[in-house]
Amino acid sequence: MFRRNQVNFAAMLCLGALSATPALAQQQLDRIEITGSSIRRIANESALPVQVITAEQIRGSGATSVADVIQRLPSMQGFAIADTAIGSNSGGIATASIHDIGASYTLVLLNGRRVAPTGSGSTINLAAIPMSAIERIEVLTDGASALYGSDAIAGVVNFVLKRNIQGGTVTVQADSPLEGGGKSANASVTYGFGNLDKDRFNVVATYRHDEQKPMKSGDREFAKSAYLPFEYNGRKYIYDRTSTSADPANATVTFKRLGTETTTLPAYAFNPYYKTHGNTCAPNNVYSLSNAATATSVSEMCAFDFVSTIDVYPESKRDSFYMSGQFKASNTVTLFTDIAYSRMDLTARIAPNPVPVSIPVTSSLFTKYVAPYLTADQIAHINTVTANYRATDFGTRDSQTITDSKHFVIGAEAEVGNWLLSTAATWSQNAIDEKYVGGYFKDKEFRDIVKNVSVDPFVPSGGQSAAAQSLIAGSIFNGSVRSGSTTLTGLDVRASGDLFKLPAGTVGVGVGADVRNNRFKNTPSASALAGEIYNYAPVTAFDLERSNAGVFAEVLVPVVKNLELTGALRYDTIGAIKDAVNNKDVGERVSATTYKLSARYQVSNAVLLRGSYGTGFKAASMLDIAQPLIPNGVTAANYDCPFPGTPACKPTKTQYSQMAGGNDQMKPEKSKQGTVGIRFEPTADFGIGADYWNVKMTDAVSGVSANQAFADPQKYKDLFTLYRTPAETQDYWAFKSVSTNIGKANYSGVDWDVVARFQTGIGRLTTGLAGTYMIESSYTRAGTDNDFTDSMGKYGENAAVTFRNIIRGTLKLETGAFTNLLTVKLRSGYKDITTTARDVATNKNVAVSVDVPRYGTLDWQGTYKHSKALELRVGINNLLNEAPPFTLRDSSGHQVGYDPRYADPKMRTLYMMGTYNF
């Protein structure tokens, strides 16, 4: 039956802690402000679907990071993970994304207030949240723009940090994947002193240090290669993501016409090592499946297995500190402050640099490696000779991203009659420093090496002369390439209280206003601007600033006994963007009015009905509006030339440069959404519930993907332009990634949970299931507002998958001082991307799309509570050692053969945790 000390079953099921402690039950009797409402009430009296996850439940999950905790919830999918820093330049950002709607639509708060995002938009890096400081996490799986303004279309994640505690806690944890690689450890200490009620003050401080070791591709059989033989539907195929920039190098020779000749000899690409070693490629290389003779080229190349050199899980260190202070200035006025700081130091290692090296026909390298395999006619017509070289002797490309997150809040609360007034000023900043610390070249030194052909590109790595090795060591660039920061400053004022009484209860109201300013800066380093880094185009300098202001009101009306209605209304204004670099304003001031209506009806002690309907909006990011067209790396996949026969084609199927730009006509995205839910709890030992939700978005940001554009370049010809990198000698085609407001998106699904408790002869047994069933997750194709597609159960055009089912099941047995917990995590299967693979039987490239099976893991944790002071936990994640399922996807990082977004490469992992309270 429903009681005021009930806890949220869905959150408990997800994290494997299914019973409330007496202290928690007592705490929830208090009237507090719960995420999604500004009106204080009993936590479980809300009409909205809010999941509450306590610090104890976090420890019981065995999670090693805030992201681990949040991303295990069944309602979460479509988030970013740290693994994709391998090759995506993400810096290890990890995000929350409710119902696959997206991280930028999920508002993340710290003690109910905004924190500085990563970049120019609204996406929050969960690595900035101090895990050891968390008292509880509140997850609202319903839109909340009518209270919080922009960015809360999907919902809200609010991290409530510790306050007013006394005494200390020390926690140590170590994790060890039993297949090797990827070990991690953390330690934290928390201490609080002073009692706010007795001493009129309290101070709480906590510090935590985390270390994560890297995992190499060779540590896992499923992750070790870009050359993947596989079998599907009884046929054998080879999926080949290897690179023709090889070690030792391939040679590409082009020819010119002489005199009155009307035809040109076909280009000839071959591997000298292969020619001189009995038609065998060097180690770490395979014979290229793209080799074929055409009218314009002849190929006999070896291809480099770049995946064999990369990390598949990045190395990182993290330090975080949090301190809160409270002081009772009087019996009715309390001053407070929060200070949070974290530093994330992440290193991502990808394959050595692929570089073209021009080979003079007068050099000894030409005489030794190229001339013996050319005919006299070819030698007479030579135009260029290029070594397509993988600079393995220079080492892997290592990028280090240091992220500093700072958050400071100072405020006051006052009780005036039955009203609570509060105000606070916030200063928050997320700053990064991106460095190259291995494998990237100094421009002059490397160009001198290439010009003088001081390094032999045609010998395998490790075969360079002592003189060449000395030049290599002196050519490596170490230093910063760019820095950036996003700074948020804000001021808010809030009030909540009772207005008057009706026969069914008291009418409550909440009102508030807030103003904030976001400033985004991006600065290339002096070395980058001076051209000291080979083939590196400096990032564009940005200094963008935008102000926002909003006011809201919320009222709660008890209509009749057991039925209450809540209404909220908010008005926001969003200013034009001030571009300090170019000394101009970009875009226009826009405004938005949003509302929300919700209801809660207690049918009986056992049955609760609830529902809501409202609108939402999301402001476009500053870069979406104000960014000029700038270089943005390269495409994730290799492509054939979009316009064959044009001078801007590259000679082989390869990656093309990518450009990014903004659109000063961007408008806020809008949404309409609603929920309907029911909970049935006939006894304290059984509960079941479900919430249906629906979100419809208009003016959604739409952008054509590289896959779409290269699949139909004539249709998207306006998205191609000419561009040359600093290392290239001519213009090549480049893809333009820009955004517009034309899109629509529809999402719907059901969040559900069931729990049952039993008293057995050996202890208390709690079982349960929780999950999210996706009904719809569709979006319009880029450039249209009515041509819908989706990613439901398949690898979609957005290079992602929406899983139909995500389920968590738990079985927990408490026997005195011992507790055993089993947790099952399951994702449904999906249809993979359609891509090209070689059919072994016919030796032809064909289109293939495999079925990726469902993926599930079983976790175990054992807890021993020696005393109130000492607690020990031992657990094994992925007890059955399930490997990630095979997939041919080609996005989100350099890993090949599996998708790190959807399956953990660590496999069976043992962890131990000890907690001591003093």
N, C-alpha and C positions, 0 to 999 in steps of 0.2 A: 504494500500500500504506500501511498505518497506520504512522506514525512519531511519536515523541514531540514533534517540532517541527511537527506539522501545525497548520493554523489552521482556524477555523470558516468553511466555504465560504459558508454562507447569509448570514452577516453581511457577508462581503466582496462578495458579489453585490449585496446591497441597496445598498451604498455605493460600489460601483464601484472597489474596491481589492482585487485578487484575488491578490496574491502577498505572502508573508511576507518581511520583511527578515531578514537574518542575525541582527541584534540581537534581534529578536522571537523568532526560533527558539531562540536561546541562552537567552533569558529564560524560555521555557516549559519548559525542562528542569528548572527549579527546582521544588521542592515548595512550593506556595502554597495559600492558602485560596481556593477558587472559590465564587462565589455558588451557594447551594443546598446547601452542605455545610460543616460546621465542621471537617472533617478535612483536613489539608494533603495535597495529592497533585499529580501532574503534571496540567496544565490539561486535557488531552484524555483523561484516564483516567476522567472522570466518567461515571456512568450516566445523567446528566440532560441534557436538551437545552439547553445554554448557548451563546449566541452571544456572541462577543467582538469588539468594535469598537475599533480602536486610534485614537490621535490622528491618525496619518497617514491612516487611512481617512476620518476626519471631514473633514480638509482636502481630501481627494480628492473628497468629495461636493459641495463647494461650498455646504454648508449655512451659514446665517447665525445659527442658534440651536440650542440643545440640542433644542428641540421639533422642529425640522426634521430633525435626525438621527434621533431616535427614531420619529417619526411616518411616516418613509419605509419602515420595516421592514414587509414584507408581513404579519407576524403582528400588526401594530398596526391596530386600527380601533375606533371608538366613543369617541375621545378628544375633548377640548375644544381649540379653537384661539383665538388672539388675536382673529381677525376678529369673533367673536360678541360682543365687547365693544360693538359697535355695536348698542345697543338692549337688551342683556341684563344690563347692570350687572355683568358678570363681572370687570371690572378687567383683562382681558387674560390671564386664566389659560389656560395650555396644559398638557395632561396627557398621560400615557401610559396606554394601555388595551390589554392583551394579549387577543387573540382576541375582541374586542368584548364581553368580560365586564364591563368598566367600569373607570373610573379609580380608583374607591374600592376595587376588588378587586386592584389592581396596586400592590404595595409598592415604593416608591422609597427607595433607600438612598444615603448618601454615605459612601464608604469603609467600607461594611458596616454603617453605623449609621443609625438613623432620623433624619429631619429634621422640623422643625415643619410640620404640614400647613396648608392654607388652610381656614379655617373650623373647625367643631367636630368634623369627622370625620377621614378619613385621606388625602384627596386632596392630592397634592403638586403645586405649581406648578413646572413645569420651568424657568420663567424665573428661579427662585431658584438654579439650578445654575450655577456659574462656568465657562463653556465653555472659556476659555483655560487652565484648570487641569486639564482632563481628560487623564489618561494612557490610560485605556481605559474602555469601557462593557461590562458583562456583563449579558446579558438571559437570564434563566431563564424559559422558556415552559412552566413546570409549577408546580403549587401547592407552597407551601413553608411552610405554617402550622406543621408539626411542628418547624421550626427557628426561624422568626421570629415565630410567633404570629399575631395577627389581621391581616387585610387582604391576605394573600398567596395568596388563592384562585386568581387568574389567573396569578400568577407574580411575578417580582421584576426590577426594573431597578436595578443597582448601579453608581453612578458612582465609579470609582477615580481619585483625584486624584494629581497629580504629587508625588513625593518623591525625595530624594537625587539631584537633577540638578545639574550644574555648567554654568555659562555662561548665555548669554541668547538670547532669540528675540524678534524684533519682527515682527508680522504686520499688514498693512493690507489691507482688502477694501472694494470699492465695488460696489454692485448698481444697475442702472438698467433698469427696465422700458421697453422700446422703444415701447410704446403710450402712455406718459406716466404721471405720478403714481407714488407708492409707492417712490421712491428710498430706498436705505439705504446705510449705511457703518459700518464698525467698525475699530477699531485696538486692538492689545493688545501688552503687553510682559511677558515672563517672565524671571526671573533667579534662578539658584540658585548658592550657594557653600558650600564645605565638603564634604568627602567623609566619609561616615559611617564607612567602614572605616579610612581613614587619619587623618582629623582628629578622629574621634569625634563629629562634629556635622555637620548639614546644615540649611540654611535655603533654602526656595523661596518666592518671592513672584511673583504675577502680577496685573496690572490690565488691564481691558478696558473700552472705551467703545463703545456702539452707539447709532446714531440711525436711526430709521425715519420717513420722511415719510408723510403721509396720502395716501390715494387717494380722490378724489371719485367719486361715482356717475357723474357726467358724463364721467369719464375712460374709461369702458368702455360700449360700445353695449349690451351685454347687461345692464347694471346700472343704467341711467339712469332707469328709470321704474317706477311702480307700476301703470301702465295698459298692459297687454301684449296686443296682437293676436297670435294665433298660429293655425296650421293643424294639424289632426290628423285623420288618416283621411279626408282629402279635404274636411273641413268647416272653416269659419272660425269662430273663437271670439275672445272678448275676456275676458281675466282682469283683474279690476279690484280692486286693493287700495287705491285712493285713499280719502281721508278727507273726510267731509262737514263737518269743521271747516276752512273754506276761507279763502283769501286772494284777493279780499275775501270777507267773511263771507256765509254764508247766514242768512236770517232764518226763525225758526220761531215761528209764532203759534198759541197754543192759545186755546180759547174756553170760556165757561161758560154754564150754563143760566140763564135769567131767569124769574122768576115760576113759573108752572105748567108750563113747558116740560118735556117728557119726553125729548127728544133733544138731543144736543150737536153743534154744527157740527164737521166733521172738521178736525183740525189742518192748517195750511197751512205748508209749508216751501218757500222759494223763494230765488233769488239776485237781489238788486236789480241788481247789475252786469249780469247776464245779461239782465234785463228791459230795461235802458236801452241795451244795446249790440247790438240786433238779434239777440237770442237767441244770443249768443256769450259763452262763459266767458272770464274773464281769463287771461292767460298763466300757465302752470304749473297750470292747472285744466282739468278735462274735465267734460262734462255727465254727471251721475251716472247710472249704469246702474240704480241702485236706485229711480229715480223711477217712481212709479206711483200711480194713484188707488185708494184702498181706502175701506172704509166709515168708517174712523177717521182717515185722513190723505190729503192731496194733496201731492205733491212735485214741485218743479221746481228742483232744487238743482244747483250745480256742486260738483265734488269736487276736493280739493287733491292734487296729486301729491307726496306727502311724500318719496318716494325721491329726487327730483331735488335735494333739499337736503342729503342726508346724506353722510358718509364711508362708503365700503365697506371700507376698510382703515384701522385706527387709527394715529394718530401716537404715537410713543413714543421715550423715551430710556432708556438703561440703563447703569449703572456697576456693575462687579463687581470684587471684590478677594478674593484667596485667599492665605494664607500657611501653610506647614507647617514645623514644626521638629522635628528629631530629635537626641537627645543620648545617647551611650553612657555611662551611668553606670559601667558595668563591662563586662567581656567578655560577660556574659550578660544584662545588664539594659539596656534602651533606653527612654528616656522620649520621648514624642512629644506633639505638639499640632497641631490643625488649627483655623484661623480662616478663616471665609468670610463675606463680606458682599456683598449686592447691593441696588441700588435701581432699581426699575422705575417710570418716570413715564409713564403712558399717558393720552392724551386721546381720548375718543370723542365724536363729534358726531352728533347725531340731529336730526330735524326740529324746527322751532320749536314752541313750546307750543300745543296746542289748548285754547282757553278759551271758556267760555260768558260772554257779556256781556249782562246784563239791560238792555233798552232801555225807558225810561219812555215811556208814551204821550204825556206832556207835552213830550217833548224834541224838538228840531229834527231829530234823526236819525230819529225815528219819522215826523215830518211829511214829511221829504225822501225817505226810502228805503222805508218800509213802507206808509204810508197810501195812496199812489197805486195800490197793487196789491190793495187790499182792497175788498170791497163794503160798502155802508152797513150791511147786516145783520151782516157780520163785525165791523166797527168797533164796532157796538153791543154785541157779545158778547165783546169781547176779555178774556182772562184774563191771559195773559203774552205778552211778546215777547222773544225771545232771539236774539242774534247768535251763531251758531256760528262762532267766529273763530279763524283760525290766525295767531298773533302773529309773523309773519315780520319785521316791523320791529324786533322785540326780539332777533332773531338766533337761530341754532341753539342747541339745548340742548347745552352742552358740559360733560361731567363729566371730572374729572381724578382718577385713582386713583394714589396713590403707595404702592408696596409695598416695604417694607424687610424683607429677609431676613437674619437673623444666625444664625451657627452656630459653636459653640465646643466643642471636644473636647480633653480632656487625659487622658493615660493612660500606661500602662507595659506593656512586654512583657518576659518573662523566660524564658530557656531553662534548664530543669532536667533534665539528662540528655537523653532523647529527647522531652521534653515541652516544649510552648510554652504559657506562661501569659500571659494578657493581661487587663487591666482598664482601663476608661475611664469618665469622667464626661462627660455631654453636656448642654449648654444650647443650645437652638435656639428661634428665635422668627420667626414670620411676622406682620408688622404692616402694616395698611393705613390710609390716611387718604383718605377720599373727599371730593372737593370739587366744588362747582358753580362753574364759571368763565365761564359765558355762557348767556344765554337763559332762565335761571330768575329768578323775580321775588321782590322783597321784598314781603311780605304787605301791609303797610299802604299802601305807595306804590302797589302795583298795584290794591288795592281802592279807593283814592281815585280812581285813573284810571277804573276801571270805574263807580264810583258817580257820578262827575261826567261820565262819558262824555267824558273829555278826549282820547281817541284815537278817531278815526273808523274803526270796524271794517269799513265798507262801501267804503272806497277801497283800491285795490291798494297793495301795499307800495311804499314810497318816496314815497307821496303825502301823508304826514302833514305838518301844519304845523310850523313851527320850534318853537313852544311845545310841541307834542306830542312832538317829537323830544327836547326837553330833559327832559320828564317821563319818557320812555322810558329815556333814559340814566341817570337817577337811580333807576330802579326795578329795575335788574338786581342780583341777589344774587351776591356773590362770597365764597366762604368754605367752610369745612368743614361737612359735614352729618353725618358719623359717622366714628368711628375704631374699629378692632378689632385684636385680636391673638390669636394662638394660641402658647402657650409650652410647650415640651416640656423637661422635665428628666429625666435618666435615668442609671442606673448599671448597667454590665454586667461580668460576670466570665466568662471563657472559658478552657478548657484543652483541648488536643488532643495526642495522642501515641500511641505504640505500646504495646500490652499484652503480647503474646507472639507467638511465631512458630508457624505451622502448616506442614505440608508444602507447601502452595500459596502461602505468603506470610505477611506480618505482619498481625495483627489490630490495626486502628486504632480509636481512640475519640475522641469529642469530647463535652464536657459544658459546660454554662453556665447562668447565671441572669441575669435582668435585671429591674429595676424601673424604672418610668417614671411620670411624672405629666403630664397634659395639662390646660392651663388655657385656656379660651376666654373672651375678653372682647369685648363689643360695646357701644359707648358713643355715644349720640347727641350731637351737638355742642350747645353752649349756644344757638346760634342756632336750631337745630331745636327744642329744648325750649321756647324762648321764643316759638315760633310766628312767627319772622321770615321764613319761606320760604313763599310762596304755595302752597297746595294740597299741602303736604308733611306727611305724617304721620311724626313722628319714629320711627326704628327703636326697637325695644324694647331696653332695657339688659339685658345678660346678663353674668354672671360665674359660669361653670360650670367645675367641676374634677372630674377623675376619675383614679384611680390604677390601675395595672395591674402585675402581677408574673407572671413565668413562669420555669420551669426546663425544661431539655431534656437529652437524652442521645442520642448517635448512635454506632453501631458499624459498622465495615466488616469483613467476614469474607471472606477468599479461600477459597472452598469447595474447588475443585479448580483445576488450572492453567487460566488464562484465564477463570475464572468467579468473580466476586465479588458478594456481596450486601451491601446496606447497609440498616440499620433505624434509624429515628429516632422518638422519643417525646417529647411536650411536654405540660406542664400549665400552664394560665393561669388566673388569677383577675382579674376586672374588677370594680372597686368601684362602689358607687352613686355618683350624681352629686351633688356638693355645689353647691347653688344659693345663692351668697352674697348675691344681690340679695334673694331672698325668705327667706333664712335657713332652708333646709330641705334634706333629702335627697330626691332623686327617683330612682325605679327601685330595683332590688335588686342586690346583689352576685351575679354569675354566674361560672361557671367552665366551662372547656372542656379536654378532653383530645384531642389529635390525634396521628396516627402516619403514618409513611410507610415503605414498603418499596420498594427499587429493586434492580435487577440489571443487570450488564454482562457479556456473554459474547463473548470474542474467538474467533469461529469459526475464523478463519485470519488471516494477515497482511492479507488483503484485505476481510474481512467482519466487521462488528461488529453485535451485537444488543444492545439495551438496552430497559429498561422500568421502570415504576414504578406504584405504587398507594398512595393515601393519603387522608387526610381533611383538611378545613380548616374554618376558621370566620372570621367577620367580626363584630366588635362594632358594634352600631348607634351612629351618631353621637350626640353629646350633645344636639344640637338635635332629632334624631329622637325622643329620649326626653323631654326636659325643656322643649321650647319651647311656650309658650302660643299660643293662636290670635292671630296678628298680621297686619297688612296686609303683602302681599308683591307690590306692584305691580299690574299688570293682566294679563289673559290675552293670549297672543301673537297670537291671531286675533280677528276680529270675529264676534260671534254674535247671532242673534235672541234675543229674550227667552225664557228657559227656561220661564216660566209666563205665556203671553200673557193679557192682560186684567187682570193684577194691578197694583196701584199701583206696585210696585217695578220695573216694566219701563222701560227706556230707550226713547226715541221711535223710534230707528232701529237697524239692525244695527250693533253697535259692540263695543268692548272692555268687559269688565266687570272690576271689582276682583277681586283674588285674595288669599286669606288662606292662611297657612301655620301649621301646628301640629304638635306632637309627640304621642307616645303612650308613657306611662310603663310600659306592659306589653311593650315591645319586647324581643325575645330576640335573641341572636346568630344570624346566618345560618350555615348549615352546608353543607358540600360533601363529595362523594366524587369522586375523580378519578384518572385513570390515563393512562399513555402507553406506547406500544410503538413502537420505532424500529429502523431498519436503516440501516447505511452500508456502501457498497461502494466501495473504493478500490484497484483492482488495480495502479495505478501512481501515482507521485507527480504525474502530469499529468492524472489523470482521477479524478473522484469523483462519487458520486451517493448521495443519502440521503433518507429520509422518516421522519417521526414522526407517528403517529396519536395524538390526544389526545381525552379525553372528560372533561367536568365536569358533574356533576349537583348542583344546589343545592336545599335545602329551607329552609323558614322565611325565604324571600327577602322582602326589603322590597317591598311592593306598594302602589301608589298610583294612584287613578283620575286620568287626565289630563283636562284641560279639554275636549278634543275628545270624549272618551267621555261626560263628564257632560252637556255641552250637547246631544249627540246623543240622549240618553235621560234627560232630567231627572227624569222620574217615577221611574225605577229608582234614580237617585242623588239623590233629593230631600234626603236627610240631608246632602249635601255642599254645599247652598246655604244661605246666610244673608243677613241684611240688613246693609248697611254704607253709610256715606256718607263720602266724602273731605272734607277741610276746605273744599274749594271748592264742594261740592254742597249743595243746599238741601233735599234729601230723601234717604231711604234707597232704595238700589237693591239688586238681587240681587248677591251676590258668591259666587265659587266657593271652596270650602275644599279646599286641597291638604294632605292628611294621609296618614300612612303606617301600614302594619300588616305583620305577619309572615306573612301567609297564603300568600304566593306560592311558586312553584317555577320553576326554570329549567334547561334542558338545553343544553349546548354541546358540539359535537364537530367535528373537522376534521383536516386533514393539512397539516403544514409540510414542504415539500420543497425540494430544491436539487440542481443538477447543474452541474459545472464541467469544462472541458477546456482544456488548455494545448498550444500548438503552437509549435515553433521554425520560423519562416519565413525566407525569404531577406532580408527587410528588418527582422526583429526578432521579438520574442516576442509571440505572440498568445494572449490569454486570453478565453474566451467562457463564458457561463454564464447560467443561469436560476434564480430562486428564487421561491417563492410560498407562499401559504396558500390551501387549498381548504376552504371551510366546508361541512360536511355538515349540521349542525343548529345553530340558534340560536333556541330557542323559550322562551316564558315564559307563565305563566298570566295571564289577564286580571285586571285589578285586582279585588280582592274575591272571587276564587275560588282554589281550590287544585287544580282539575282541568280547567278550561276553557282549553286551550292555544291560543296564537296565536304568530306569529313575524314577523320582519322580513326574512326571507331573500329577497333579491332584490326587495324592495318596501319602500315607505315604510310602516312599521308603526304600530301604535297607540302605541308609545313615541316617536313623532315622530323616528324614526331609521331608517337602512338598514343591513342586514347584507349585505355584498358576498360573493357566492359565491366569486369569484376575485379575488385581488390578486396581481399578478405583477411581478417586476422582471427585466429582462434586461440584460446588459452585454457589451460588446465592447471589449477594451482592447489596444492595440498599443504596445509599448515599443521604441523605436528609439534607442538611445544616450541622449543627454540629453533626448530628446523622448518624450512619452507622449501618446497620444490615447485618449480614452475616450468611448464612446457608451453611454447608459443609457436604456432604455425602461421606462416605468412605466405600468401598465395596471390599471384597475378594470372589473369587469363592469358591465353595465347593470342597470336595475331598473325596477319598476313604480312610478309616482309616486303621491302622495297623491290620493285622490278628493276633489275640491272642486267648487265652483260656478263656472261660467263662462257668459258670454252667448253663445248660438248666434246668429251674425249673421243667418243665413237666416230664423230664426223669431222673433228678437228676444226669446227667452225664456231664463231661467236654467236650466241643465241641469247634471247631475253629469258630470264628466269626469275621467279619469285617463290621463295621457300615458305613453308609454314613454320613459324616460330612457336614452339610448344609452350604451354603454361609453365610457369616457374614458381616453385615453392621451396621453402626452407623450414626446418624444424630447429628451434632453439631451446636450450635448457639452462636454467639457472638454479643453483642451490644457495640458500642463505642460512647462516648460523648466527643467531643473536646470543653471544656469550653473556652479555649483560647490557644494561642501558648504555654503558659507555662504549662497548666494543661490538662491532658487527663485521662479519666476513662473508663475502659472496664469491662464488666460483661459477663460471658459466661457459657454455660452448655454443657459439652461434654457428648456424648451418651444420648441425650435428651430423647429417647424412652426407655432407661434402658434395652438395649439388653444384655442378659447374654452370656458369651462365649459358643460356641456350645460344645456339649458332644463329648468326644473322649476317646479312651482307650489307648492312647499312653503311653509309659513306659520309656521315656528318657528325658534329659534336665531338671533336677531338680526333687524335691520330690512331686510337685503338682500332684494330681490325679483327673481325670474326665474332665479336660480341658487342653488346651495347651497354656501356658502363652506366648509363642513365637508369637502366631498368634491372640490372643484376650486379651484385657485388663480386668483384674478382678475388676477394680475399679467401673465399671458400671457408672451410672449417677453421674456426678461430677460437682459441682458448683465452679466457680473460679471468683475472682475479682482482678483487676490490676489497679494500679494508677501510673501515670508518671508525674513528675514535672520537668520542665526544668528551669534552672536559669543561 
